[in-house]
Amino acid sequence: MPSFRSTLCRMVIKHFLAPRFHARETMAEKRKVVENFAKWAVLPSDARVEKIQINGIYAEWVSVKDVFEDTIILYLHGGGYNVCSPNTHRELCAHISRASSARVLLPGYRLAPENPFPAALDDAVSAYRWLLKNGYSNKNIAIAGDSAGGGLSIAASIALRDQGDPAPSSIACMSPWADLAMSGASIKTHAGIDPVVTLEALQLMASNYIKESDPRTPLISPVYADLKRLSPLLCHAGTAEILLDDSRRLVEKAKNQGVDARLVIYDHMWHVWNLAPRLMPEAQKAVKEFGSFIRSHFAAARPLPDIVFRM
């Protein structure tokens, strides 16, 4: 059974937050709703945020006390390639930093519709190469993300592989959007179950991002890609989320092509429930597992800490 807190969060999302977002007609208005909601985020008391520029793209270093400076997570935020920013994911990244004992680099990659494919992909690849250029070892860099950022994490890893760049130590995805053709069965079967995402919203955001491109282009929809020789992969998904089959198909294909891939499905959880570890025990468990997976694949492996979520 879901916890009382997750049940309460689901009700707030379904009856208050999601309707406010979906009712807005323009993408600018939708972004304003999301950014206003982000003002309620509470960073842990020991969180540190450093604002930087990476090849003209705004980014943030997010970390907590006593992390290891040489282990890095390149975190690509979700938002359907259309909304969200470091503001919306800063708190989550602080908790991921604690769970992994690593620093998190959170870039504000360019968004659609102003900047369609491949702008977000180019920015993700550029950020990874910036890390390498600045002396960080690929063996101590993980690529991670949620929703569109999860799909982008896979796409960036594919692009880096195909262009001869050294591979990241691991890839970790929360509720990845990996099929913008939206051919998975859960798109229809879970459309009325997921409190966060609607089919109409996905169609709009996909159209804004891909424009005239084929949605089955591998670097847009990794479920259609050659996944051979990718780094170890973790995907989290929930039984109540509309993109459940994206994770199922992605991990199944990765395993069939020889990738060390793992799918963890959380009962009763919806799309990107992981974003609320301060509020929900299910999200706390997921973030701990997320961080543990990433940390275990760093070359500079160290004992896992006791993780306490705090404000």
N, C-alpha and C positions, 0 to 999 in steps of 0.2 A: 504493500500500500504506500502511496505517496505520503510524505510528511505533511503535517499541518501547514508548515511554512510554505512548502511548494504549492499546496492547494490554494493558499491565500494569494501567492504570487500569480498563479495561473488566472485566478479570478480578476485580479487587478489588470493584468495584461489584456485579457479577453474583453473586459467590459469598460475599460478606461483608456489604456495606452494605445492598443491596436486600433480601435475605432477613430481616435484622434489622428493617427497617422494616415490611415487609409482614406479618411474623409477629405484630406487636403488634395487639391487638384494639381498643383504644380510641384515639381521636384524641389524648388526652393522652399516652398511651404512645408513639404515633408521633411526636409533637412532641418528646418527650424524646430519642428516638433521633437525630432531626435536629439538635437543639440540642447534644447531646453531640458529634456529629460536627463541628459548627462550631467546637468548641474546638481542633481541629487546624489551623484557619486561621492563616496567618502574614501579617500586614500588612507591606507594604514599610516599610523603616526610616524613610522620610521621610513616611509617611502621617500625616494629622491627622484626628481624629474629634471633632466637637463635638455634644453631646447637646442637643436642643431639644424644645419642645412646639409643635405646630401645631394650634390649635383643639382641644386636648385629646388629640391623637394624638402618641405618641412618635415622634421622627424623629432622624436624624443627618445632619450635614454630613460628607461624606467627601471628602478631597482629598489630593493629594501636593504636593510642593514645586514652586513656579514655575508654578502654574496661573493662569489669568486669572479674577479674582474676579467679573467681570460675565457670564460664560457658565456656564449651569447645565443639568444633566441631572436631571430628576425621574425617579428610577429606582424602578420598582415590582417588587418581588421576586416570584419564582415560589413554588410550593408548593401548587398546586391549590386556592387560596383557603382552605386548611385548615391548612397548616403553614408553617414558615419565618418569618423575621423579619430585622431588620437584622443580627443576629448571624451568620446564615447567608450573607449576601450582602455583608458589609462588605469582605472581601478583594477580591472581584470588582469592587466599585465603586471601590476604590482603583486597580486596574489600568485601569478605564475612565476614571477621572479623568486618569491619565497619558496614555492613548491619545488623549484628546480635549482635554487641557489645560484642562479645565473642572472646576468644583466639582460634586459629586453630592449631591443631596438624596434621602435614603433613608428614606421613612416606614414605620413599622410599622402599616400599615392593619389594620383590624379583620378577624378571621378567622371563617369558618364552622366548625362549625355554630352557634356562639353568636351570630354576626352574619351572617346570610345576605344575599344580594342584596337591596337595592343598597348595603349598608354599605361594601364595599371600593371601589366606584365613587364613592360620595359622598366618601370620604376622599381618593381620588386627585384628584378635581375640586377639593376644598377645598384640598389642598396646592398645586395649580397656581395657584389664585386667591390664596393666601397669598403666593406668589412675586410675582405681579403687584402686589399691595397693598404689598409691601415694596420696590417700585421696580425690579424686574427686568423688562426688556423681553421680550415674548413672542418677539421675533425672535432672542433669545439664550437661549431655553429650549427644550430638547428633552425629549420624553417617551420613556422607554425601559423595557424590562422583559424578563423571560424567562418562558417557560411561561405560567402563569396571569397573571403580570405583563405578559407580552407582549400577551395578549388584552385585559387591563385597560388597557394603554396605548392600544390602538385604541378601546376602548369609551369611555375618558375623552375622547379627542380628538373622538369623535362627539358626546358629550354637550356638550362645550364649544362645538363648532360649532353645534349645534342651539339652544343657549341664548344665542348671540350673543357668546361670549367670543372674544378674539383667539386665533388659532391658534398652536400651537408651531412652532418653526422646522423641526422634523423629528420623525419617529417611528421608533424602531429597536427591533426585536423579535428575541429569541433563542428559537427553537422555540416560537412562540406557540400557546397553547391557544385557538383561535378558534371552535371548534364544540363546545359542551357537549352537543349532541344526538349527537355522535360518529358522524356519518354518512359520514365520509371512508373511502375504501377501505383506507388504511394502518392504520386502527384494527384491522383483522382481519389483513391481510397481514403486518404488522410486529409483531404482538403477541408473537411468540416470539423476535424479533430484538433489540428494545430492552432493554438490561440494566437500565434505570432504572424504567420505568413499565409497569404492567400494566393491562389493560382493567378488571379488578375494582377497582383503586385509583381509576382515573378515574371509574368509575360511582359509587363511594362519595362521592368528593369533589364531583362534580357534584351529586349528590342533596343533600348537605349545604349546598351553596351556593345552589342555585336553589329548594329546597323545593317549593312548589306552582307556581312560575312555569314558563312554557313555555321549554324549553331553546333554542328558536329565536328567543327575544326578542333583537332586534339588540344591545342593550346587555349581554347575557349572551354571545351568540355573534356576533361581528362579521362572520362570513362571510355572515350573513343581512341585514346592514345596508346602507343607502345610504352608499357610501363617497365620494361626490362631494365635491370641494373639501377633502379631507383634505391634510395636509402631506406632503411627500416621505417615502416609506416604505422602510425596509430590513428584510427578514426573512432570518434565518439559519435553516437547517434541515440535518439530516443524513440521509443515505440509509438509516440504520439506525434511525430513530426512528419511534415509533408515531404521532406527530402530523404526519408529513411532509405529508400531504394538507391539513392545516389551512393550512399556509404556502402551498402551491401554489394552493389555491382562493382564499385571501385576496388574494394578489398578483395572480392572474389577474383577479379581479373588480375590484380597485382599478385596474389598468391599463385595463380595459374602460370604467371610469367616469372616465377622464381623470386619474387620480392618477399622479404620478411615483413609480412603485413598482419595487422591485428585489428579486429573490429570489436568494440565494446558497446553493447546496446543497453541503455538504461530504461527500465520499466516506467511507464507513465510520463516520461519526460518529453518535452516539446523542442522545437527548433531553438538551438543555442541557449538552452537552460543554464549551461555552464557559466554564463555571464554574471551570475549572481551568487558567488560563493559566500559573500557576507551575509546573505539572507537565507540561503537554502542548504540543508545538509547534503542533498544530492549533488549540488554544484560544488560544495567543498570536497566531496569524495572524488568527483570528476577532475577537479583541478589538481588535487594531490596526485592522482594517477597520471595525469598529463605531465606534471612536473617530474615525477619519478621516471617515467618512460624516457623523457628527453635527457634527464641527467644520466641515466644508465648508459646512454650511447655516446656521451662525450668521451674523448680520449683521456681527458683529465678526470677520470672517474674518482669520486670521493664518496665517503659514507653519506647516506641520506639523513637529513636532519629530522627532528621531530617538528612537525608543522602545526602551528596554531594560527588560525585565522583571527586577526585582530584589527581594530580600527586605529 
